[in-house]
Structure formats: C-alpha cells, structure tokens
C-alpha cells in the first residue's frame, strides 16, 4: 500500500464512522492490524498538531450529534429545514449527520438521481437514496423524468443501458426535444 492508498483506506473507515479505536478492536489479520497502527499514528499526528482532516470533520460531527442529544436538539432547532443536494453521492457519515439534524422536525428535502451516483470511490453509498422512502416514509417523492437536453434516441439508448443496473429506482425518461439523427 502506498501512503496515498492508506490515507484513502483510512478515509473510507472514517466515512463509515469507524474511529481508530473501533477499527483496532476488530483488526484480526496482518493487513488490518498494520492499517490500525497507521491509523492510530495518523490520528496522533493530527492531534499533536491540533488539526483534523476533512473526514474528521464529518466523523466528529456525526459522533457529536449521536453522543450529545442536547447539542443535536440545539442544532435541530436552529436548522429546522434541511436540504441535501446530490443525495446519491452522500456517504454514511453525511447520512448520519443529515438524519441527526432532521430527526426532531423531520423537515428534510433531498435531491438526487440514483442513476447518476459516481462517487463510490469517495465513499458515496447509493443505499442512502435508495432507502430514503423507508427512512422517511412521510416524504413526497417527485421524479424528474422530463429531459430538456437530449433527444429521444439518446434517452432510449441510455435507458436501455441503465435498466440492467439493479441498484436503482425505475423512472421513464421523457424527451422534450425532437428526435435527432
């Protein structure tokens, strides 16, 4: 593992809300034990420099909302309405933050398209949008099926291609432009 790949591995652990202590406790093979030592040293170096990385901002916020109900309630009352754009590209930590902020008032609006989730390499979890209606049963879902950019023949081919993806919600793309060549 290169240093960059190890940092990416640690980033994914943080996005899954696994701090260095929890990860070390479950490390049971050579690689995970080695990664746990690197993770612990990396976090110690950050603490020594009074620093956090981007993933720590998410991890620490999610833990704050989870572990301190009074803080969660204060923030939930301050931010009574929550809008999350590009919801298909949220990771587990971002999902938990949104859930924590919206839990009290349940005023959450998300926009996203499961057919356009492209950030799995960055920790995006398509299940966040696929399970949205289960997590928020009172939500109203509005499908944006009209397409103003592409011609019908392009949309037909795109639909045929994406239809084989099992991790999606069905929608019918409707072209507003005339057919092209």
Residue, then its C-alpha position, 0 to 999 in steps of 0.5 A: x500500500x502506498x501512503x496515498x492508498x492508506x490515507x484513502x483506506x483510512x478515509x473510507x473507515x472514517x466515512x463509515x464512522x469507524x474511529x481508530x479505536x473501533x477499527x483496532x478492536x476488530x483488526x484480526x489479520x496482518x493487513x488490518x492490524x498494520x492499517x490500525x497502527x497507521x491509523x492510530x499514528x495518523x490520528x496522533x499526528x493530527x492531534x499533536x498538531x491540533x488539526x483534523x482532516x476533512x473526514x474528521x470533520x464529518x466523523x466528529x460531527x456525526x459522533x457529536x450529534x449521536x453522543x450529545x442529544x442536547x447539542x443535536x436538539x440545539x442544532x435541530x432547532x436552529x436548522x429546522x429545514x434541511x436540504x441535501x443536494x446530490x443525495x446519491x453521492x452522500x456517504x454514511x457519515x453525511x447520512x448520519x449527520x443529515x438524519x441527526x439534524x432532521x430527526x426532531x422536525x423531520x423537515x428534510x428535502x433531498x435531491x438526487x438521481x440514483x442513476x447518476x451516483x459516481x462517487x463510490x470511490x469517495x465513499x458515496x453509498x447509493x443505499x442512502x437514496x435508495x432507502x430514503x422512502x423507508x427512512x422517511x416514509x412521510x416524504x413526497x417523492x417527485x421524479x424528474x423524468x422530463x429531459x430538456x437536453x437530449x433527444x429521444x434516441x439518446x434517452x432510449x439508448x441510455x435507458x436501455x443501458x441503465x435498466x440492467x443496473x439493479x441498484x436503482x429506482x425505475x423512472x421513464x425518461x421523457x424527451x422534450x426535444x425532437x428526435x435527432x439523427 
